[in-house]
């Protein structure tokens, strides 16, 4: 099966609105980010996830996590997104899932512990559920310590995992780091294409990095 991956820039017509929301419309060279994708037909939880990344629950570098427009479906919950676990197959408590498939999650890092912010080397998102909930689509933003409320887009990332039980998108820098001096990381989760009946069951988000020097 072919992987569908698109990286889209922000529309010029939306710039004013985004700026009003504290989101920068500045261009970012997404070509400098390497994208690796894995999929599984037989297993909902085949991929490893980190337990000690910057945004893992309990991390000394995580200040807080916010969710906007998220309404948990039944036993699904926000905590599953960064608990360092994949959960059990077909168990709603192990996934973060919103019935309309669209919400925003922001991980605010503790710049009191690292005043220069954090250098992000890798970002990994993992989804898994019986077909077709393993497709992924999200726009990635970062805010830097110099402007901690202004979020700059690092692109939109998608994987078509129709017919699959799990998918994982791994972003790394082709050179140096994805972003330096970061104060916060934001994910705008969206319904993958083709729309309709394919909202994503996310099992984990990992943000790998270290304090900036």
C-alpha positions as CSV (number, residue, x, y, z in Angstrom):
1,X,0.0,0.0,0.0
2,X,1.3,3.4,-0.9
3,X,1.9,5.9,1.9
4,X,0.2,9.2,1.4
5,X,2.3,12.0,3.0
6,X,1.8,15.7,2.4
7,X,3.5,18.7,3.9
8,X,1.4,21.8,3.4
9,X,2.2,25.4,4.1
10,X,-0.3,27.8,5.7
11,X,-2.6,29.6,3.3
12,X,-1.8,33.3,2.9
13,X,-5.5,34.2,3.4
14,X,-5.4,32.7,6.9
15,X,-2.4,34.8,8.1
16,X,-4.3,37.5,9.8
17,X,-6.5,35.1,11.7
18,X,-3.5,33.0,12.8
19,X,-1.6,36.0,14.0
20,X,-4.6,37.1,16.1
21,X,-4.6,33.6,17.7
22,X,-0.9,33.9,18.6
23,X,0.2,31.7,15.7
24,X,3.0,32.9,13.4
25,X,2.5,32.5,9.7
26,X,6.3,32.7,9.1
27,X,7.6,30.3,6.5
28,X,9.6,27.3,7.7
29,X,11.8,25.1,5.6
30,X,10.0,21.8,6.1
31,X,12.4,20.2,3.5
32,X,14.9,20.1,6.3
33,X,12.8,17.6,8.3
34,X,13.1,13.9,7.5
35,X,9.9,11.9,7.7
36,X,9.9,8.1,8.4
37,X,6.7,6.1,8.4
38,X,5.9,2.6,9.6
39,X,2.6,0.8,9.4
40,X,1.3,-2.6,10.6
41,X,-1.5,-4.7,9.3
42,X,-1.5,-7.3,12.0
43,X,-0.9,-5.5,15.3
44,X,-2.4,-2.4,16.9
45,X,0.7,-1.8,19.2
46,X,3.8,-3.0,17.3
47,X,6.0,0.1,17.7
48,X,8.2,1.2,20.6
49,X,7.5,4.5,22.4
50,X,9.6,6.6,24.7
51,X,9.1,6.7,28.5
52,X,11.6,9.5,29.1
53,X,11.0,12.1,26.4
54,X,10.4,15.8,27.2
55,X,6.6,15.7,27.2
56,X,6.1,12.3,29.0
57,X,3.9,12.5,32.0
58,X,6.1,13.1,35.0
59,X,9.0,14.5,33.0
60,X,10.8,17.2,35.0
61,X,10.9,19.3,31.8
62,X,7.1,19.3,31.2
63,X,5.3,22.3,32.8
64,X,1.8,21.6,31.6
65,X,-0.4,20.1,28.9
66,X,-3.5,21.8,27.4
67,X,-6.3,20.5,25.2
68,X,-8.6,22.7,23.1
69,X,-11.8,21.4,21.6
70,X,-11.2,17.9,22.8
71,X,-14.2,15.8,23.8
72,X,-13.2,12.3,24.9
73,X,-15.2,9.4,23.4
74,X,-16.4,7.0,26.1
75,X,-13.4,5.7,28.0
76,X,-10.8,7.4,25.8
77,X,-8.8,10.0,27.6
78,X,-6.2,12.8,27.3
79,X,-3.7,11.1,29.6
80,X,-3.0,8.3,27.1
81,X,-1.4,10.8,24.7
82,X,1.8,11.1,26.8
83,X,1.8,8.4,29.4
84,X,4.7,6.4,27.9
85,X,2.5,3.4,27.1
86,X,0.7,2.0,24.1
87,X,-2.1,0.5,26.1
88,X,-3.8,-2.8,25.3
89,X,-5.3,-3.7,21.9
90,X,-8.8,-2.4,21.3
91,X,-8.9,-0.8,24.8
92,X,-10.3,2.7,24.8
93,X,-8.4,3.6,28.0
94,X,-5.1,3.4,26.1
95,X,-6.0,5.9,23.3
96,X,-6.7,9.6,22.9
97,X,-9.7,9.8,20.6
98,X,-12.2,12.6,19.8
99,X,-15.2,11.6,17.8
100,X,-14.9,14.5,15.4
101,X,-11.2,13.9,15.1
102,X,-10.1,17.6,15.5
103,X,-8.5,19.2,18.5
104,X,-5.3,21.0,19.6
105,X,-2.8,19.8,22.2
106,X,0.0,22.0,23.5
107,X,2.9,20.8,25.6
108,X,4.4,23.7,27.5
109,X,8.0,23.0,28.6
110,X,9.6,24.2,31.9
111,X,11.9,27.0,30.9
112,X,12.6,27.7,34.5
113,X,14.7,24.6,34.4
114,X,16.2,25.5,31.0
115,X,16.0,29.3,30.4
116,X,17.3,28.9,26.9
117,X,14.6,26.4,26.0
118,X,15.0,23.0,24.5
119,X,16.5,21.6,21.3
120,X,14.1,19.2,19.6
121,X,15.8,16.3,17.7
122,X,12.8,14.0,17.0
123,X,9.0,13.9,17.2
124,X,7.1,10.6,17.0
125,X,3.3,10.1,16.8
126,X,1.8,6.6,17.1
127,X,-1.7,5.6,16.3
128,X,-3.4,2.2,16.6
129,X,-6.8,0.6,16.4
130,X,-8.7,-1.7,14.1
131,X,-9.1,-0.2,10.6
132,X,-9.5,2.6,9.8
133,X,-8.4,4.5,12.9
134,X,-4.6,4.4,12.3
135,X,-4.5,7.1,9.7
136,X,-2.8,10.3,10.9
137,X,-3.0,14.0,10.1
138,X,-1.7,16.9,12.2
139,X,0.0,20.3,11.8
140,X,3.0,20.8,14.1
141,X,3.9,24.1,15.7
142,X,6.7,25.3,18.0
143,X,7.0,28.4,20.1
144,X,10.5,29.7,21.2
145,X,11.6,31.3,24.4
146,X,12.1,34.6,22.6
147,X,8.3,34.6,21.9
148,X,6.6,31.9,23.9
149,X,3.1,32.7,22.8
150,X,3.8,32.8,19.1
151,X,3.6,29.4,17.4
152,X,5.3,28.8,14.1
153,X,4.2,26.0,11.8
154,X,6.7,23.2,11.0
155,X,4.3,21.7,8.4
156,X,1.4,19.3,8.2
157,X,2.1,15.5,8.2
158,X,-0.2,12.7,7.1
159,X,-0.1,9.0,6.6
160,X,-2.8,7.0,4.8
161,X,-3.0,3.8,6.9
162,X,-6.4,2.6,5.5
163,X,-6.8,-1.1,6.1
164,X,-3.9,-1.0,8.7
165,X,-4.1,-1.4,12.4
166,X,-1.2,0.9,13.4
167,X,1.0,3.7,12.1
168,X,3.9,5.7,13.3
169,X,5.3,9.0,12.0
170,X,8.8,9.9,13.0
171,X,10.2,13.3,12.3
172,X,14.0,14.0,12.6
173,X,16.2,16.8,11.4
174,X,18.3,16.2,8.3
175,X,20.9,18.4,10.0
176,X,21.3,19.5,13.6
177,X,17.8,19.7,15.2
178,X,14.2,20.1,14.2
179,X,13.9,23.3,16.3
180,X,16.1,25.0,18.8
181,X,15.3,27.1,21.9
182,X,11.8,25.7,22.1
183,X,9.4,26.7,24.9
184,X,6.3,24.8,23.7
185,X,5.2,22.2,21.1
186,X,1.7,22.2,19.7
187,X,-0.2,19.6,17.6
188,X,-3.3,20.5,15.7
189,X,-4.9,17.1,15.1
190,X,-7.1,16.8,12.0
191,X,-9.3,14.2,10.3
192,X,-7.1,12.3,7.8
193,X,-8.0,12.2,4.1
194,X,-10.2,10.7,2.9
195,X,-12.5,12.3,5.4
196,X,-15.4,10.4,7.0
197,X,-15.2,7.5,9.5
198,X,-11.4,7.6,9.9
199,X,-10.8,9.8,12.9
200,X,-7.5,8.8,14.5
201,X,-7.0,6.8,17.7
202,X,-3.7,8.2,19.0
203,X,-1.7,6.1,21.4
204,X,1.3,8.2,22.1
205,X,3.2,11.4,21.2
206,X,6.9,11.6,21.9
207,X,9.0,14.8,21.8
208,X,12.7,13.9,22.0
209,X,15.2,16.6,22.9
210,X,17.4,18.2,25.5
211,X,18.0,21.6,27.2
212,X,19.5,24.2,24.9
213,X,23.0,25.4,25.8
